[in-house]
Structure formats: structure tokens, C-alpha cells
Amino acid sequence: MARGWPVALSDGDVRLRPLRRSDEAAWMRLRAVNAAWLQPWDATSPEPVTGRRPTFSQFVRSLDKQARSGTSLPFAIDLAGELVGQLTVSGITYGSLYSASIGYWVSQHVAGRGVTPTAVALATDHCFTALGLHRVEVNIRPENRPSLRVVEKLGFRDEGLRERYLHIQGAWCDHRTFALTTEDVPRGLLARWHAARAPGA
């Protein structure tokens, strides 16, 4: 069993859990309804993709394999029991780095309701505690204002621009890197997020 996996993490109505093959219908429906909302930010391959696209079951099996190897934590995001998005901790590295990256997407109908910041806070705290990591980063297109608001709300540090960092929709695109280390949140990111949302904060 990989360190810190499988696991379910929750705060109020927001829950992170492993993505399951039984999520196929809900996941496919979410992606279809939110195509215009999500596709501008979806990573693509710089090389032509040939052959049949993997089935959803193959997709989930691939994610499970990565999780078991300890390189990735692929979470479904639930809100009050409804699948509303996905969050992946990727590039988990130990050695002299002890770092990982977090990527996420949510349905437009729950955007701005605190779901994504809560999910990111849950995953970050899990990385710092169960995985023992020192640093977590989030890389965001400069034009992606909803995603920029997530790291702003959580107080991630802006570490600057990475030029032509990821291949997105057919082109190499710049991203801004935001990060936290354990020293930044000694009491945990979720606790800091709750404090920031408290009345009078």
C-alpha cells in the first residue's frame, strides 16, 4: 500500500475520495456539461495521439496504478455526496525535494462556493502530514481567474512565471507557480482557511 493511500478526506460537505469505475456516468456527464468551462485549461499532448482513447475503466485503473506506486493521489471531489470535480496530487517526489503538485477542476455550478479551496486545503494538509512532504505547488495559467482565486484565498505564495510550461490545447503555455511549505502553515492549511472565512476575519 502506498503512503497515504487509499484515503478519504472530508470537511463539512466537501469530501475527497478515490475515483471509482462506478463514477463513469456522473464523471462523463460533468465533463460534457462543463466542456466550454474546462477545455481552455485542459492539458494536451504535443505529439499526435493515435489509436482508441482509453475507456473510463482504463483511465481509473491507470490512476489507481499511479496511486499504488506512490507517484500520484487521484481524488474525486464530492459535495454533499454528489461528484462535482477531480483533484490530483502528482509528481510526488522525495529525496532532497519532498514536494508535489496539485491540479484540480470542478463543475461551474459549484465554482465560487468554497469547494475547491477546501479540497485543496484538505489535500495539502494530507501531503504535509500523511506523506511527510515539505512543499506543495499549484501551477495556473495567468488567464485562469477562477483558479487564481483559489490560491489567493488560501494564501499560496506567488513564485513567478514559468514560460511555456505545459502543453495546453495545442500550444506550450505560460503558467504561474504558487507554493506553500510546511513552515507557512504550522497549524495546517485547512485551519487557516477556516480562520480566513470566519465572521470578522
Residue pairs with C-beta under 8 A, 6 or more apart in sequence:
1 68
2 67
2 68
2 69
2 70
3 70
3 130
3 131
3 132
4 73
4 126
4 127
4 130
4 131
5 18
5 67
5 68
5 70
5 73
6 18
6 67
7 18
7 73
7 126
7 130
8 15
8 16
8 17
8 18
9 15
9 16
9 17
9 75
9 122
9 123
9 126
10 16
10 122
11 118
11 121
11 122
11 190
12 118
13 79
13 80
14 77
14 78
14 79
14 114
14 115
14 118
14 119
14 122
15 77
15 78
15 79
15 81
16 75
16 76
16 77
16 78
16 87
16 119
16 122
16 123
17 75
17 76
17 78
18 64
18 67
18 74
18 75
18 76
19 27
19 60
19 63
19 74
19 75
19 76
19 86
20 60
20 76
21 56
21 57
21 60
23 60
23 76
23 83
24 56
24 57
26 82
26 83
27 56
27 76
27 83
27 86
28 56
30 83
30 84
30 85
30 107
31 38
33 107
34 105
34 107
34 108
37 107
37 108
38 105
39 169
40 143
40 144
40 168
40 169
41 105
41 141
41 144
41 147
41 168
42 168
42 169
43 166
43 167
43 168
44 167
44 168
44 169
44 170
45 167
46 167
46 172
54 62
63 72
63 74
63 88
64 74
66 72
66 74
67 73
67 74
70 92
71 90
71 91
71 92
72 88
72 89
72 90
72 91
72 92
73 88
73 89
73 92
73 123
73 126
74 86
74 88
75 86
75 87
75 88
75 89
75 119
75 123
76 83
76 85
76 86
77 83
77 84
77 85
77 86
77 87
77 104
77 106
77 115
77 116
77 119
78 84
79 110
79 115
84 106
84 107
84 109
84 110
84 115
85 104
85 105
85 106
85 107
85 110
85 115
85 116
85 119
86 104
86 105
87 102
87 103
87 104
87 119
87 120
87 123
88 102
88 103
88 104
89 100
89 101
89 102
89 123
89 126
89 127
89 136
90 100
90 101
90 102
90 103
91 99
91 100
91 101
92 99
92 100
92 131
92 133
93 99
93 100
97 134
97 135
98 132
98 133
98 134
98 135
99 133
99 134
99 135
99 136
99 137
100 127
100 131
100 133
100 135
100 136
100 137
101 136
101 137
101 138
101 139
102 120
102 123
102 124
102 127
102 136
102 137
102 138
103 138
103 139
104 116
104 119
104 120
104 147
104 150
106 115
106 116
106 119
111 146
112 146
112 149
114 197
116 150
117 150
117 153
117 154
117 193
118 190
118 193
120 138
120 150
120 151
120 154
120 189
121 154
121 188
121 189
121 190
121 192
121 193
122 190
123 136
124 136
124 154
124 180
124 185
124 189
125 185
125 188
125 189
125 190
127 133
127 136
128 134
128 136
128 182
128 185
128 188
128 189
129 188
133 182
134 181
134 182
135 179
135 180
135 181
135 182
136 179
136 180
136 181
137 159
137 177
137 178
137 179
138 147
138 150
138 151
138 156
138 177
138 178
138 179
139 162
139 165
139 166
139 175
139 176
139 177
139 178
140 147
140 148
140 151
140 175
140 176
140 178
141 147
141 168
141 173
141 174
141 175
141 176
142 148
142 161
142 174
142 175
142 176
148 176
151 178
153 193
153 196
154 180
154 189
154 192
154 193
155 180
155 184
155 192
155 196
156 178
156 179
156 180
157 178
157 179
157 180
157 184
158 176
158 177
158 178
159 176
159 177
159 178
159 179
160 176
160 177
161 174
161 175
161 176
161 177
162 174
162 175
162 176
162 177
163 174
164 172
164 173
164 174
165 172
165 173
165 174
165 175
166 172
166 173
166 175
167 173
180 189
185 191
185 192
195 201
